[in-house]
């Protein structure tokens, strides 16, 4: 029996998780290596854009809240 060594492509949800953990800097080396071979580049770009938009939105909400409290 021959093993199939082709990497399995990960779902968009798995890509979101990988990008989330990358945003905060917590990623195991083994997970990183599987991401390199398993993530679709378009999913990574979309997930990064979503993550950046959410990050900016949270920052704006925090600043707005802090200004109203002052």
mmCIF file of the N, C-alpha and C atoms, coordinates in Angstrom:
data_MODEL
# 
_entry.id   MODEL 
# 
loop_
_atom_site.group_PDB 
_atom_site.id 
_atom_site.type_symbol 
_atom_site.label_atom_id 
_atom_site.label_alt_id 
_atom_site.label_comp_id 
_atom_site.label_asym_id 
_atom_site.label_entity_id 
_atom_site.label_seq_id 
_atom_site.pdbx_PDB_ins_code 
_atom_site.Cartn_x 
_atom_site.Cartn_y 
_atom_site.Cartn_z 
_atom_site.occupancy 
_atom_site.B_iso_or_equiv 
_atom_site.pdbx_formal_charge 
_atom_site.auth_seq_id 
_atom_site.auth_comp_id 
_atom_site.auth_asym_id 
_atom_site.auth_atom_id 
_atom_site.pdbx_PDB_model_num 
ATOM 1   N N  . UNK A 1 1  ? 0.839   -1.172 0.000  1.00 0.00 ? 1  UNK A N  1 
ATOM 2   C CA . UNK A 1 1  ? 0.000   0.000  0.000  1.00 0.00 ? 1  UNK A CA 1 
ATOM 3   C C  . UNK A 1 1  ? 0.895   1.250  0.000  1.00 0.00 ? 1  UNK A C  1 
ATOM 4   N N  . UNK A 1 2  ? 0.564   2.203  -0.827 1.00 0.00 ? 2  UNK A N  1 
ATOM 5   C CA . UNK A 1 2  ? 1.343   3.425  -0.942 1.00 0.00 ? 2  UNK A CA 1 
ATOM 6   C C  . UNK A 1 2  ? 0.654   4.548  -0.174 1.00 0.00 ? 2  UNK A C  1 
ATOM 7   N N  . UNK A 1 3  ? 1.464   5.296  0.605  1.00 0.00 ? 3  UNK A N  1 
ATOM 8   C CA . UNK A 1 3  ? 0.906   6.415  1.364  1.00 0.00 ? 3  UNK A CA 1 
ATOM 9   C C  . UNK A 1 3  ? 0.737   7.620  0.456  1.00 0.00 ? 3  UNK A C  1 
ATOM 10  N N  . UNK A 1 4  ? -0.297  8.358  0.689  1.00 0.00 ? 4  UNK A N  1 
ATOM 11  C CA . UNK A 1 4  ? -0.537  9.576  -0.062 1.00 0.00 ? 4  UNK A CA 1 
ATOM 12  C C  . UNK A 1 4  ? 0.102   10.727 0.701  1.00 0.00 ? 4  UNK A C  1 
ATOM 13  N N  . UNK A 1 5  ? 1.202   11.283 0.185  1.00 0.00 ? 5  UNK A N  1 
ATOM 14  C CA . UNK A 1 5  ? 1.929   12.349 0.867  1.00 0.00 ? 5  UNK A CA 1 
ATOM 15  C C  . UNK A 1 5  ? 1.507   13.744 0.419  1.00 0.00 ? 5  UNK A C  1 
ATOM 16  N N  . UNK A 1 6  ? 0.483   13.831 -0.416 1.00 0.00 ? 6  UNK A N  1 
ATOM 17  C CA . UNK A 1 6  ? 0.043   15.156 -0.819 1.00 0.00 ? 6  UNK A CA 1 
ATOM 18  C C  . UNK A 1 6  ? -0.694  15.806 0.342  1.00 0.00 ? 6  UNK A C  1 
ATOM 19  N N  . UNK A 1 7  ? -0.368  17.072 0.608  1.00 0.00 ? 7  UNK A N  1 
ATOM 20  C CA . UNK A 1 7  ? -1.016  17.743 1.737  1.00 0.00 ? 7  UNK A CA 1 
ATOM 21  C C  . UNK A 1 7  ? -2.496  17.968 1.479  1.00 0.00 ? 7  UNK A C  1 
ATOM 22  N N  . UNK A 1 8  ? -3.268  17.807 2.514  1.00 0.00 ? 8  UNK A N  1 
ATOM 23  C CA . UNK A 1 8  ? -4.711  18.028 2.421  1.00 0.00 ? 8  UNK A CA 1 
ATOM 24  C C  . UNK A 1 8  ? -4.979  19.508 2.632  1.00 0.00 ? 8  UNK A C  1 
ATOM 25  N N  . UNK A 1 9  ? -5.769  20.103 1.756  1.00 0.00 ? 9  UNK A N  1 
ATOM 26  C CA . UNK A 1 9  ? -6.093  21.525 1.879  1.00 0.00 ? 9  UNK A CA 1 
ATOM 27  C C  . UNK A 1 9  ? -7.045  21.725 3.049  1.00 0.00 ? 9  UNK A C  1 
ATOM 28  N N  . UNK A 1 10 ? -6.796  22.786 3.806  1.00 0.00 ? 10 UNK A N  1 
ATOM 29  C CA . UNK A 1 10 ? -7.608  23.070 4.982  1.00 0.00 ? 10 UNK A CA 1 
ATOM 30  C C  . UNK A 1 10 ? -8.777  23.969 4.619  1.00 0.00 ? 10 UNK A C  1 
ATOM 31  N N  . UNK A 1 11 ? -9.804  23.919 5.434  1.00 0.00 ? 11 UNK A N  1 
ATOM 32  C CA . UNK A 1 11 ? -11.014 24.709 5.207  1.00 0.00 ? 11 UNK A CA 1 
ATOM 33  C C  . UNK A 1 11 ? -10.766 26.182 5.547  1.00 0.00 ? 11 UNK A C  1 
ATOM 34  N N  . UNK A 1 12 ? -11.721 27.012 5.179  1.00 0.00 ? 12 UNK A N  1 
ATOM 35  C CA . UNK A 1 12 ? -11.615 28.437 5.488  1.00 0.00 ? 12 UNK A CA 1 
ATOM 36  C C  . UNK A 1 12 ? -11.643 28.658 6.997  1.00 0.00 ? 12 UNK A C  1 
ATOM 37  N N  . UNK A 1 13 ? -12.425 27.866 7.713  1.00 0.00 ? 13 UNK A N  1 
ATOM 38  C CA . UNK A 1 13 ? -12.490 27.984 9.172  1.00 0.00 ? 13 UNK A CA 1 
ATOM 39  C C  . UNK A 1 13 ? -11.136 27.654 9.805  1.00 0.00 ? 13 UNK A C  1 
ATOM 40  N N  . UNK A 1 14 ? -10.476 26.626 9.310  1.00 0.00 ? 14 UNK A N  1 
ATOM 41  C CA . UNK A 1 14 ? -9.143  26.275 9.808  1.00 0.00 ? 14 UNK A CA 1 
ATOM 42  C C  . UNK A 1 14 ? -8.154  27.398 9.500  1.00 0.00 ? 14 UNK A C  1 
ATOM 43  N N  . UNK A 1 15 ? -8.329  28.031 8.342  1.00 0.00 ? 15 UNK A N  1 
ATOM 44  C CA . UNK A 1 15 ? -7.469  29.156 7.982  1.00 0.00 ? 15 UNK A CA 1 
ATOM 45  C C  . UNK A 1 15 ? -7.699  30.336 8.909  1.00 0.00 ? 15 UNK A C  1 
ATOM 46  N N  . UNK A 1 16 ? -8.956  30.598 9.254  1.00 0.00 ? 16 UNK A N  1 
ATOM 47  C CA . UNK A 1 16 ? -9.257  31.673 10.207 1.00 0.00 ? 16 UNK A CA 1 
ATOM 48  C C  . UNK A 1 16 ? -8.570  31.417 11.544 1.00 0.00 ? 16 UNK A C  1 
ATOM 49  N N  . UNK A 1 17 ? -8.612  30.183 11.987 1.00 0.00 ? 17 UNK A N  1 
ATOM 50  C CA . UNK A 1 17 ? -7.946  29.836 13.244 1.00 0.00 ? 17 UNK A CA 1 
ATOM 51  C C  . UNK A 1 17 ? -6.443  30.039 13.170 1.00 0.00 ? 17 UNK A C  1 
ATOM 52  N N  . UNK A 1 18 ? -5.842  29.626 12.076 1.00 0.00 ? 18 UNK A N  1 
ATOM 53  C CA . UNK A 1 18 ? -4.403  29.783 11.911 1.00 0.00 ? 18 UNK A CA 1 
ATOM 54  C C  . UNK A 1 18 ? -4.006  31.257 11.885 1.00 0.00 ? 18 UNK A C  1 
ATOM 55  N N  . UNK A 1 19 ? -4.799  32.064 11.184 1.00 0.00 ? 19 UNK A N  1 
ATOM 56  C CA . UNK A 1 19 ? -4.498  33.498 11.110 1.00 0.00 ? 19 UNK A CA 1 
ATOM 57  C C  . UNK A 1 19 ? -4.704  34.152 12.478 1.00 0.00 ? 19 UNK A C  1 
ATOM 58  N N  . UNK A 1 20 ? -5.750  33.749 13.193 1.00 0.00 ? 20 UNK A N  1 
ATOM 59  C CA . UNK A 1 20 ? -5.990  34.293 14.535 1.00 0.00 ? 20 UNK A CA 1 
ATOM 60  C C  . UNK A 1 20 ? -4.799  34.034 15.451 1.00 0.00 ? 20 UNK A C  1 
ATOM 61  N N  . UNK A 1 21 ? -4.335  32.787 15.488 1.00 0.00 ? 21 UNK A N  1 
ATOM 62  C CA . UNK A 1 21 ? -3.207  32.461 16.350 1.00 0.00 ? 21 UNK A CA 1 
ATOM 63  C C  . UNK A 1 21 ? -1.939  33.168 15.894 1.00 0.00 ? 21 UNK A C  1 
ATOM 64  N N  . UNK A 1 22 ? -1.814  33.402 14.607 1.00 0.00 ? 22 UNK A N  1 
ATOM 65  C CA . UNK A 1 22 ? -0.656  34.130 14.092 1.00 0.00 ? 22 UNK A CA 1 
ATOM 66  C C  . UNK A 1 22 ? -0.716  35.605 14.489 1.00 0.00 ? 22 UNK A C  1 
ATOM 67  N N  . UNK A 1 23 ? -1.918  36.170 14.532 1.00 0.00 ? 23 UNK A N  1 
ATOM 68  C CA . UNK A 1 23 ? -2.071  37.567 14.952 1.00 0.00 ? 23 UNK A CA 1 
ATOM 69  C C  . UNK A 1 23 ? -1.538  37.774 16.364 1.00 0.00 ? 23 UNK A C  1 
ATOM 70  N N  . UNK A 1 24 ? -1.810  36.827 17.246 1.00 0.00 ? 24 UNK A N  1 
ATOM 71  C CA . UNK A 1 24 ? -1.353  37.004 18.623 1.00 0.00 ? 24 UNK A CA 1 
ATOM 72  C C  . UNK A 1 24 ? -0.004  36.340 18.885 1.00 0.00 ? 24 UNK A C  1 
ATOM 73  N N  . UNK A 1 25 ? 0.552   35.715 17.878 1.00 0.00 ? 25 UNK A N  1 
ATOM 74  C CA . UNK A 1 25 ? 1.915   35.200 17.978 1.00 0.00 ? 25 UNK A CA 1 
ATOM 75  C C  . UNK A 1 25 ? 2.059   33.853 18.648 1.00 0.00 ? 25 UNK A C  1 
ATOM 76  N N  . UNK A 1 26 ? 0.992   33.098 18.771 1.00 0.00 ? 26 UNK A N  1 
ATOM 77  C CA . UNK A 1 26 ? 1.061   31.779 19.396 1.00 0.00 ? 26 UNK A CA 1 
ATOM 78  C C  . UNK A 1 26 ? 0.803   30.706 18.348 1.00 0.00 ? 26 UNK A C  1 
ATOM 79  N N  . UNK A 1 27 ? 1.857   30.046 17.916 1.00 0.00 ? 27 UNK A N  1 
ATOM 80  C CA . UNK A 1 27 ? 1.722   29.002 16.904 1.00 0.00 ? 27 UNK A CA 1 
ATOM 81  C C  . UNK A 1 27 ? 2.814   27.978 17.118 1.00 0.00 ? 27 UNK A C  1 
ATOM 82  N N  . UNK A 1 28 ? 2.435   26.728 17.266 1.00 0.00 ? 28 UNK A N  1 
ATOM 83  C CA . UNK A 1 28 ? 3.432   25.666 17.396 1.00 0.00 ? 28 UNK A CA 1 
ATOM 84  C C  . UNK A 1 28 ? 4.118   25.445 16.061 1.00 0.00 ? 28 UNK A C  1 
ATOM 85  N N  . UNK A 1 29 ? 5.367   25.025 16.118 1.00 0.00 ? 29 UNK A N  1 
ATOM 86  C CA . UNK A 1 29 ? 6.131   24.803 14.892 1.00 0.00 ? 29 UNK A CA 1 
ATOM 87  C C  . UNK A 1 29 ? 5.462   23.743 14.012 1.00 0.00 ? 29 UNK A C  1 
ATOM 88  N N  . UNK A 1 30 ? 4.964   22.691 14.613 1.00 0.00 ? 30 UNK A N  1 
ATOM 89  C CA . UNK A 1 30 ? 4.318   21.630 13.826 1.00 0.00 ? 30 UNK A CA 1 
ATOM 90  C C  . UNK A 1 30 ? 3.059   22.160 13.135 1.00 0.00 ? 30 UNK A C  1 
ATOM 91  N N  . UNK A 1 31 ? 2.294   23.016 13.834 1.00 0.00 ? 31 UNK A N  1 
ATOM 92  C CA . UNK A 1 31 ? 1.109   23.614 13.220 1.00 0.00 ? 31 UNK A CA 1 
ATOM 93  C C  . UNK A 1 31 ? 1.503   24.543 12.077 1.00 0.00 ? 31 UNK A C  1 
ATOM 94  N N  . UNK A 1 32 ? 2.577   25.304 12.298 1.00 0.00 ? 32 UNK A N  1 
ATOM 95  C CA . UNK A 1 32 ? 3.057   26.207 11.250 1.00 0.00 ? 32 UNK A CA 1 
ATOM 96  C C  . UNK A 1 32 ? 3.453   25.425 10.007 1.00 0.00 ? 32 UNK A C  1 
ATOM 97  N N  . UNK A 1 33 ? 4.165   24.339 10.202 1.00 0.00 ? 33 UNK A N  1 
ATOM 98  C CA . UNK A 1 33 ? 4.614   23.539 9.060  1.00 0.00 ? 33 UNK A CA 1 
ATOM 99  C C  . UNK A 1 33 ? 3.438   22.917 8.313  1.00 0.00 ? 33 UNK A C  1 
ATOM 100 N N  . UNK A 1 34 ? 2.412   22.495 9.030  1.00 0.00 ? 34 UNK A N  1 
ATOM 101 C CA . UNK A 1 34 ? 1.247   21.950 8.338  1.00 0.00 ? 34 UNK A CA 1 
ATOM 102 C C  . UNK A 1 34 ? 0.468   23.062 7.636  1.00 0.00 ? 34 UNK A C  1 
ATOM 103 N N  . UNK A 1 35 ? 0.497   24.275 8.195  1.00 0.00 ? 35 UNK A N  1 
ATOM 104 C CA . UNK A 1 35 ? -0.161  25.410 7.554  1.00 0.00 ? 35 UNK A CA 1 
ATOM 105 C C  . UNK A 1 35 ? 0.509   25.774 6.236  1.00 0.00 ? 35 UNK A C  1 
ATOM 106 N N  . UNK A 1 36 ? 1.818   25.721 6.218  1.00 0.00 ? 36 UNK A N  1 
ATOM 107 C CA . UNK A 1 36 ? 2.557   26.097 5.014  1.00 0.00 ? 36 UNK A CA 1 
ATOM 108 C C  . UNK A 1 36 ? 2.148   25.236 3.833  1.00 0.00 ? 36 UNK A C  1 
ATOM 109 N N  . UNK A 1 37 ? 1.899   23.979 4.077  1.00 0.00 ? 37 UNK A N  1 
ATOM 110 C CA . UNK A 1 37 ? 1.551   23.076 2.982  1.00 0.00 ? 37 UNK A CA 1 
ATOM 111 C C  . UNK A 1 37 ? 0.046   22.908 2.796  1.00 0.00 ? 37 UNK A C  1 
ATOM 112 N N  . UNK A 1 38 ? -0.761  23.278 3.791  1.00 0.00 ? 38 UNK A N  1 
ATOM 113 C CA . UNK A 1 38 ? -2.181  22.968 3.715  1.00 0.00 ? 38 UNK A CA 1 
ATOM 114 C C  . UNK A 1 38 ? -3.129  24.126 3.518  1.00 0.00 ? 38 UNK A C  1 
ATOM 115 N N  . UNK A 1 39 ? -2.650  25.360 3.694  1.00 0.00 ? 39 UNK A N  1 
ATOM 116 C CA . UNK A 1 39 ? -3.557  26.504 3.581  1.00 0.00 ? 39 UNK A CA 1 
ATOM 117 C C  . UNK A 1 39 ? -3.579  27.042 2.155  1.00 0.00 ? 39 UNK A C  1 
ATOM 118 N N  . UNK A 1 40 ? -4.764  27.420 1.718  1.00 0.00 ? 40 UNK A N  1 
ATOM 119 C CA . UNK A 1 40 ? -4.898  28.038 0.398  1.00 0.00 ? 40 UNK A CA 1 
ATOM 120 C C  . UNK A 1 40 ? -4.542  29.519 0.532  1.00 0.00 ? 40 UNK A C  1 
ATOM 121 N N  . UNK A 1 41 ? -3.691  30.039 -0.336 1.00 0.00 ? 41 UNK A N  1 
ATOM 122 C CA . UNK A 1 41 ? -3.275  31.444 -0.218 1.00 0.00 ? 41 UNK A CA 1 
ATOM 123 C C  . UNK A 1 41 ? -4.434  32.442 -0.233 1.00 0.00 ? 41 UNK A C  1 
ATOM 124 N N  . UNK A 1 42 ? -5.448  32.198 -1.040 1.00 0.00 ? 42 UNK A N  1 
ATOM 125 C CA . UNK A 1 42 ? -6.583  33.134 -1.089 1.00 0.00 ? 42 UNK A CA 1 
ATOM 126 C C  . UNK A 1 42 ? -7.324  33.138 0.240  1.00 0.00 ? 42 UNK A C  1 
ATOM 127 N N  . UNK A 1 43 ? -7.425  31.988 0.889  1.00 0.00 ? 43 UNK A N  1 
ATOM 128 C CA . UNK A 1 43 ? -8.055  31.916 2.207  1.00 0.00 ? 43 UNK A CA 1 
ATOM 129 C C  . UNK A 1 43 ? -7.245  32.712 3.227  1.00 0.00 ? 43 UNK A C  1 
ATOM 130 N N  . UNK A 1 44 ? -5.922  32.633 3.132  1.00 0.00 ? 44 UNK A N  1 
ATOM 131 C CA . UNK A 1 44 ? -5.063  33.364 4.069  1.00 0.00 ? 44 UNK A CA 1 
ATOM 132 C C  . UNK A 1 44 ? -5.255  34.867 3.903  1.00 0.00 ? 44 UNK A C  1 
ATOM 133 N N  . UNK A 1 45 ? -5.310  35.333 2.667  1.00 0.00 ? 45 UNK A N  1 
ATOM 134 C CA . UNK A 1 45 ? -5.500  36.762 2.406  1.00 0.00 ? 45 UNK A CA 1 
ATOM 135 C C  . UNK A 1 45 ? -6.863  37.219 2.934  1.00 0.00 ? 45 UNK A C  1 
ATOM 136 N N  . UNK A 1 46 ? -7.909  36.458 2.633  1.00 0.00 ? 46 UNK A N  1 
ATOM 137 C CA . UNK A 1 46 ? -9.247  36.822 3.115  1.00 0.00 ? 46 UNK A CA 1 
ATOM 138 C C  . UNK A 1 46 ? -9.326  36.801 4.643  1.00 0.00 ? 46 UNK A C  1 
ATOM 139 N N  . UNK A 1 47 ? -8.749  35.788 5.255  1.00 0.00 ? 47 UNK A N  1 
ATOM 140 C CA . UNK A 1 47 ? -8.774  35.693 6.718  1.00 0.00 ? 47 UNK A CA 1 
ATOM 141 C C  . UNK A 1 47 ? -7.979  36.835 7.350  1.00 0.00 ? 47 UNK A C  1 
ATOM 142 N N  . UNK A 1 48 ? -6.860  37.204 6.744  1.00 0.00 ? 48 UNK A N  1 
ATOM 143 C CA . UNK A 1 48 ? -6.063  38.318 7.272  1.00 0.00 ? 48 UNK A CA 1 
ATOM 144 C C  . UNK A 1 48 ? -6.823  39.634 7.156  1.00 0.00 ? 48 UNK A C  1 
ATOM 145 N N  . UNK A 1 49 ? -7.521  39.833 6.050  1.00 0.00 ? 49 UNK A N  1 
ATOM 146 C CA . UNK A 1 49 ? -8.320  41.050 5.893  1.00 0.00 ? 49 UNK A CA 1 
ATOM 147 C C  . UNK A 1 49 ? -9.449  41.101 6.923  1.00 0.00 ? 49 UNK A C  1 
ATOM 148 N N  . UNK A 1 50 ? -10.128 39.990 7.117  1.00 0.00 ? 50 UNK A N  1 
ATOM 149 C CA . UNK A 1 50 ? -11.192 39.925 8.122  1.00 0.00 ? 50 UNK A CA 1 
ATOM 150 C C  . UNK A 1 50 ? -10.617 40.199 9.510  1.00 0.00 ? 50 UNK A C  1 
ATOM 151 N N  . UNK A 1 51 ? -9.484  39.574 9.815  1.00 0.00 ? 51 UNK A N  1 
ATOM 152 C CA . UNK A 1 51 ? -8.846  39.787 11.115 1.00 0.00 ? 51 UNK A CA 1 
ATOM 153 C C  . UNK A 1 51 ? -8.426  41.228 11.322 1.00 0.00 ? 51 UNK A C  1 
ATOM 154 N N  . UNK A 1 52 ? -7.874  41.858 10.299 1.00 0.00 ? 52 UNK A N  1 
ATOM 155 C CA . UNK A 1 52 ? -7.445  43.254 10.416 1.00 0.00 ? 52 UNK A CA 1 
ATOM 156 C C  . UNK A 1 52 ? -8.644  44.177 10.610 1.00 0.00 ? 52 UNK A C  1 
ATOM 157 N N  . UNK A 1 53 ? -9.721  43.924 9.865  1.00 0.00 ? 53 UNK A N  1 
ATOM 158 C CA . UNK A 1 53 ? -10.933 44.741 10.014 1.00 0.00 ? 53 UNK A CA 1 
ATOM 159 C C  . UNK A 1 53 ? -11.511 44.594 11.418 1.00 0.00 ? 53 UNK A C  1 
ATOM 160 N N  . UNK A 1 54 ? -11.568 43.377 11.922 1.00 0.00 ? 54 UNK A N  1 
ATOM 161 C CA . UNK A 1 54 ? -12.066 43.163 13.284 1.00 0.00 ? 54 UNK A CA 1 
ATOM 162 C C  . UNK A 1 54 ? -11.165 43.827 14.322 1.00 0.00 ? 54 UNK A C  1 
ATOM 163 N N  . UNK A 1 55 ? -9.864  43.724 14.143 1.00 0.00 ? 55 UNK A N  1 
ATOM 164 C CA . UNK A 1 55 ? -8.909  44.331 15.065 1.00 0.00 ? 55 UNK A CA 1 
ATOM 165 C C  . UNK A 1 55 ? -9.082  45.849 15.102 1.00 0.00 ? 55 UNK A C  1 
ATOM 166 N N  . UNK A 1 56 ? -9.187  46.470 13.932 1.00 0.00 ? 56 UNK A N  1 
ATOM 167 C CA . UNK A 1 56 ? -9.379  47.915 13.862 1.00 0.00 ? 56 UNK A CA 1 
ATOM 168 C C  . UNK A 1 56 ? -10.726 48.305 14.473 1.00 0.00 ? 56 UNK A C  1 
ATOM 169 N N  . UNK A 1 57 ? -11.757 47.514 14.205 1.00 0.00 ? 57 UNK A N  1 
ATOM 170 C CA . UNK A 1 57 ? -13.070 47.790 14.791 1.00 0.00 ? 57 UNK A CA 1 
ATOM 171 C C  . UNK A 1 57 ? -13.053 47.738 16.307 1.00 0.00 ? 57 UNK A C  1 
ATOM 172 N N  . UNK A 1 58 ? -12.374 46.745 16.859 1.00 0.00 ? 58 UNK A N  1 
ATOM 173 C CA . UNK A 1 58 ? -12.272 46.631 18.322 1.00 0.00 ? 58 UNK A CA 1 
ATOM 174 C C  . UNK A 1 58 ? -11.499 47.817 18.889 1.00 0.00 ? 58 UNK A C  1 
ATOM 175 N N  . UNK A 1 59 ? -10.415 48.197 18.238 1.00 0.00 ? 59 UNK A N  1 
ATOM 176 C CA . UNK A 1 59 ? -9.646  49.354 18.717 1.00 0.00 ? 59 UNK A CA 1 
ATOM 177 C C  . UNK A 1 59 ? -10.483 50.634 18.679 1.00 0.00 ? 59 UNK A C  1 
ATOM 178 N N  . UNK A 1 60 ? -11.206 50.837 17.593 1.00 0.00 ? 60 UNK A N  1 
ATOM 179 C CA . UNK A 1 60 ? -12.057 52.026 17.503 1.00 0.00 ? 60 UNK A CA 1 
ATOM 180 C C  . UNK A 1 60 ? -13.145 52.018 18.569 1.00 0.00 ? 60 UNK A C  1 
ATOM 181 N N  . UNK A 1 61 ? -13.720 50.863 18.843 1.00 0.00 ? 61 UNK A N  1 
ATOM 182 C CA . UNK A 1 61 ? -14.748 50.764 19.885 1.00 0.00 ? 61 UNK A CA 1 
ATOM 183 C C  . UNK A 1 61 ? -14.155 51.066 21.263 1.00 0.00 ? 61 UNK A C  1 
ATOM 184 N N  . UNK A 1 62 ? -12.961 50.544 21.532 1.00 0.00 ? 62 UNK A N  1 
ATOM 185 C CA . UNK A 1 62 ? -12.311 50.821 22.818 1.00 0.00 ? 62 UNK A CA 1 
ATOM 186 C C  . UNK A 1 62 ? -11.980 52.296 22.975 1.00 0.00 ? 62 UNK A C  1 
ATOM 187 N N  . UNK A 1 63 ? -11.468 52.925 21.922 1.00 0.00 ? 63 UNK A N  1 
ATOM 188 C CA . UNK A 1 63 ? -11.155 54.348 21.988 1.00 0.00 ? 63 UNK A CA 1 
ATOM 189 C C  . UNK A 1 63 ? -12.444 55.159 22.182 1.00 0.00 ? 63 UNK A C  1 
ATOM 190 N N  . UNK A 1 64 ? -13.477 54.812 21.466 1.00 0.00 ? 64 UNK A N  1 
ATOM 191 C CA . UNK A 1 64 ? -14.749 55.520 21.601 1.00 0.00 ? 64 UNK A CA 1 
ATOM 192 C C  . UNK A 1 64 ? -15.281 55.391 23.032 1.00 0.00 ? 64 UNK A C  1 
ATOM 193 N N  . UNK A 1 65 ? -15.194 54.203 23.571 1.00 0.00 ? 65 UNK A N  1 
ATOM 194 C CA . UNK A 1 65 ? -15.649 53.955 24.941 1.00 0.00 ? 65 UNK A CA 1 
ATOM 195 C C  . UNK A 1 65 ? -14.812 54.764 25.937 1.00 0.00 ? 65 UNK A C  1 
ATOM 196 N N  . UNK A 1 66 ? -13.491 54.783 25.745 1.00 0.00 ? 66 UNK A N  1 
ATOM 197 C CA . UNK A 1 66 ? -12.601 55.503 26.654 1.00 0.00 ? 66 UNK A CA 1 
ATOM 198 C C  . UNK A 1 66 ? -12.854 57.009 26.589 1.00 0.00 ? 66 UNK A C  1 
ATOM 199 N N  . UNK A 1 67 ? -13.119 57.528 25.407 1.00 0.00 ? 67 UNK A N  1 
ATOM 200 C CA . UNK A 1 67 ? -13.372 58.970 25.260 1.00 0.00 ? 67 UNK A CA 1 
ATOM 201 C C  . UNK A 1 67 ? -14.698 59.338 25.921 1.00 0.00 ? 67 UNK A C  1 
ATOM 202 N N  . UNK A 1 68 ? -15.717 58.499 25.784 1.00 0.00 ? 68 UNK A N  1 
ATOM 203 C CA . UNK A 1 68 ? -17.022 58.774 26.407 1.00 0.00 ? 68 UNK A CA 1 
ATOM 204 C C  . UNK A 1 68 ? -16.924 58.721 27.926 1.00 0.00 ? 68 UNK A C  1 
ATOM 205 N N  . UNK A 1 69 ? -16.084 57.856 28.446 1.00 0.00 ? 69 UNK A N  1 
ATOM 206 C CA . UNK A 1 69 ? -15.928 57.721 29.903 1.00 0.00 ? 69 UNK A CA 1 
ATOM 207 C C  . UNK A 1 69 ? -15.173 58.912 30.497 1.00 0.00 ? 69 UNK A C  1 
ATOM 208 N N  . UNK A 1 70 ? -14.399 59.592 29.725 1.00 0.00 ? 70 UNK A N  1 
ATOM 209 C CA . UNK A 1 70 ? -13.585 60.695 30.213 1.00 0.00 ? 70 UNK A CA 1 
ATOM 210 C C  . UNK A 1 70 ? -14.429 61.898 30.307 1.00 0.00 ? 70 UNK A C  1 
# 
